[in-house]
């Protein structure tokens, strides 16, 4: 009989499962800076990493003292979205090394896998299409579900992306959910949701100290190392 202690792995995309070289924040910073007419301070950009990109644009514009009404934010977001999709087409993202094997191991062990992201659905779909990843319950699919920031009332650090991943995969006990991400906002959302396991990974732009403010966070070099926590019969095992 399985001794599995998680039913769902709820995973961030960029910087956690997918290596896109930080392009999303390069494009975000340049688009906002152009609209505001001034550079974006690194500490301001860091505050908004891991959140909804639409919400990040609003927060960045406000932080820069630039117009941030709905029309202004929508216009900057439209420019950002078009630039990012074009950038990804010219420089396609790739899976973080070892992640494809982890996803397959988790799903073969009966653990459902859902992606949750601060991207809007059209951007996330463009990335998945470029990777050749498919979403569905079949054994040939890459992940079971995906939830994007434009499908929830509030993105990270609110917990709603995680709850909607649970809904999409039929998982009802948040204590049996593993949440992983590469930003403090990813980690905070996991704790706010009450996830049984919260993992911060070092494949993004934050160090271990930034990811481990909550002592309940397990910090790993890469999501691929989560195999040390999950693979053995589905039981959480620290190697």
C-alpha positions in Angstrom: 0.0 0.0 0.0 1.3 3.4 -0.9 2.6 5.6 1.9 2.5 8.7 -0.2 2.3 11.9 1.8 1.5 14.3 -1.1 -1.2 14.2 -3.7 -0.3 17.3 -5.7 2.9 19.1 -6.7 1.9 22.7 -7.4 4.8 24.3 -9.3 5.8 27.8 -10.5 6.9 28.0 -14.1 9.6 30.5 -14.9 12.7 30.0 -12.8 11.3 26.9 -11.2 10.3 24.3 -13.8 11.4 26.3 -16.9 14.7 28.1 -17.6 13.9 31.2 -19.6 17.1 33.1 -18.6 15.2 35.7 -16.6 13.8 37.2 -19.8 10.4 37.9 -18.3 11.9 40.4 -15.9 14.3 41.9 -18.5 11.3 42.6 -20.7 9.1 43.7 -17.8 11.7 46.1 -16.6 12.5 47.6 -20.0 8.8 48.0 -20.9 7.9 49.7 -17.6 11.0 51.9 -17.8 10.1 53.1 -21.3 6.6 53.9 -20.2 7.6 55.7 -17.0 10.6 57.5 -18.6 13.0 56.3 -15.8 14.9 53.2 -14.8 13.3 50.7 -12.4 15.3 50.3 -9.2 16.4 46.6 -8.6 14.8 46.6 -5.1 11.4 47.7 -6.6 11.5 45.1 -9.3 12.4 42.4 -6.7 9.3 43.3 -4.7 7.1 42.3 -7.6 8.8 39.2 -8.8 6.5 36.1 -8.7 3.3 38.1 -8.8 0.8 38.7 -11.6 2.6 40.6 -14.4 -0.4 42.9 -14.8 -0.4 43.6 -11.1 3.4 44.0 -11.2 3.2 46.6 -13.9 0.6 48.6 -11.8 2.9 48.4 -8.7 6.0 49.3 -10.6 4.4 52.3 -12.3 3.0 53.5 -9.0 6.4 53.0 -7.4 8.0 55.1 -10.1 5.4 57.9 -9.7 4.1 57.3 -13.2 0.4 57.1 -14.3 -1.0 53.8 -13.1 -4.7 54.1 -13.8 -6.4 51.1 -15.5 -6.0 52.4 -19.0 -2.3 53.1 -18.5 -1.6 49.7 -16.9 -3.5 47.9 -19.7 -1.5 49.7 -22.3 1.8 48.9 -20.7 0.7 45.3 -20.2 -0.3 44.9 -23.8 3.2 46.1 -24.9 4.9 43.8 -22.4 2.8 40.8 -23.5 3.6 41.3 -27.2 7.3 41.8 -26.5 7.6 38.8 -24.2 5.9 36.4 -26.6 8.1 37.7 -29.4 11.2 37.3 -27.2 10.2 33.7 -26.3 9.8 32.8 -29.9 13.3 34.0 -30.7 14.8 32.6 -27.5 12.7 29.6 -26.5 12.7 28.6 -22.9 13.9 25.1 -21.9 13.1 22.8 -18.9 15.3 23.2 -15.9 17.7 20.2 -16.1 16.2 17.1 -14.4 12.7 18.6 -14.1 11.2 16.5 -16.9 12.3 13.3 -15.1 10.9 14.6 -11.8 7.5 15.4 -13.3 7.3 11.9 -14.9 8.4 10.2 -11.7 5.8 12.2 -9.7 2.9 11.4 -12.1 3.9 7.7 -12.4 3.7 7.6 -8.6 0.2 8.9 -8.6 1.1 12.5 -7.6 -0.8 15.1 -9.7 1.3 17.9 -11.1 -0.1 21.4 -11.7 1.7 24.5 -13.0 0.7 27.9 -11.4 2.1 31.1 -12.7 2.0 34.9 -12.7 1.8 34.8 -16.5 -1.5 35.4 -18.2 -3.0 32.4 -20.1 -1.9 33.4 -23.5 1.8 33.8 -22.5 1.8 30.6 -20.5 0.2 28.7 -23.5 2.9 30.1 -25.9 5.6 28.8 -23.6 4.1 25.4 -23.2 3.6 25.2 -27.0 7.2 26.1 -27.5 8.3 23.4 -25.1 6.0 20.8 -26.6 4.4 20.3 -23.1 0.8 19.1 -22.9 -1.8 19.5 -20.2 -4.2 16.7 -19.2 -4.7 13.6 -17.2 -3.3 11.2 -19.7 0.0 9.3 -19.2 1.5 11.0 -22.2 0.7 14.5 -20.9 3.4 16.5 -19.2 1.3 18.0 -16.4 -2.3 17.5 -15.1 -3.3 21.2 -15.0 -2.2 24.8 -15.2 -3.7 27.9 -13.6 -2.6 31.4 -14.6 -2.8 34.7 -12.8 -5.7 36.1 -15.0 -7.9 33.2 -13.8 -7.8 34.1 -10.1 -9.0 37.0 -8.0 -5.5 37.8 -6.8 -2.1 36.4 -7.8 0.8 35.6 -5.4 1.4 36.2 -2.6 -2.3 35.4 -2.2 -2.9 31.6 -2.1 -5.6 31.4 -4.8 -3.4 30.0 -7.6 -2.7 27.0 -5.3 -6.3 26.5 -4.3 -7.4 26.6 -8.0 -4.7 24.0 -8.8 -6.2 21.8 -6.1 -9.7 22.4 -7.6 -8.4 21.6 -11.1 -6.9 18.3 -10.0 -9.5 17.2 -7.5 -7.2 17.4 -4.5 -9.0 18.5 -1.3 -6.4 18.4 1.5 -3.9 21.2 1.3 -1.7 19.4 3.8 -1.0 16.9 1.1 0.2 19.6 -1.4 3.8 20.5 -2.2 4.3 24.1 -3.4 7.6 25.1 -5.1 8.8 28.4 -6.5 11.9 30.6 -6.9 10.7 33.8 -5.3 9.7 34.9 -1.8 6.2 35.6 -3.1 5.9 32.0 -4.3 7.0 30.7 -0.9 4.7 33.1 1.0 1.7 32.0 -1.1 2.5 28.4 -0.2 2.5 29.1 3.5 -0.6 31.2 3.3 -2.3 28.3 1.6 -1.3 26.0 4.4 0.6 23.6 2.0 2.1 20.6 3.7 5.4 21.2 2.0 6.8 24.5 0.8 10.0 24.5 -1.3 12.1 27.4 -2.4 14.5 26.8 -5.3 17.7 28.6 -6.2 17.4 28.5 -9.9 15.8 31.9 -10.1 17.2 35.3 -8.9 16.9 34.9 -5.1 19.3 33.4 -2.7 18.6 31.0 0.2 18.3 33.7 2.8 15.6 35.5 0.8 13.6 32.3 0.4 13.8 31.0 3.9 12.3 33.8 6.1 9.7 31.2 7.2 11.5 28.3 8.9 9.1 25.9 7.4 10.5 26.4 3.9 12.8 23.8 2.4 15.4 25.4 0.2 16.8 23.3 -2.7 19.3 24.0 -5.4 16.8 23.0 -8.0 13.4 21.6 -8.3 15.1 18.5 -9.7 16.4 17.9 -6.2 12.8 17.6 -4.9 13.3 13.9 -5.9 15.1 13.7 -2.7 11.9 14.6 -0.9 9.3 12.8 -2.9 10.2 9.9 -5.1 10.5 6.9 -2.7 7.0 5.5 -2.9 5.6 9.0 -2.8 6.9 9.4 0.7 8.7 12.7 1.6 12.2 11.6 2.2 15.2 13.9 2.8 18.3 12.3 1.2 
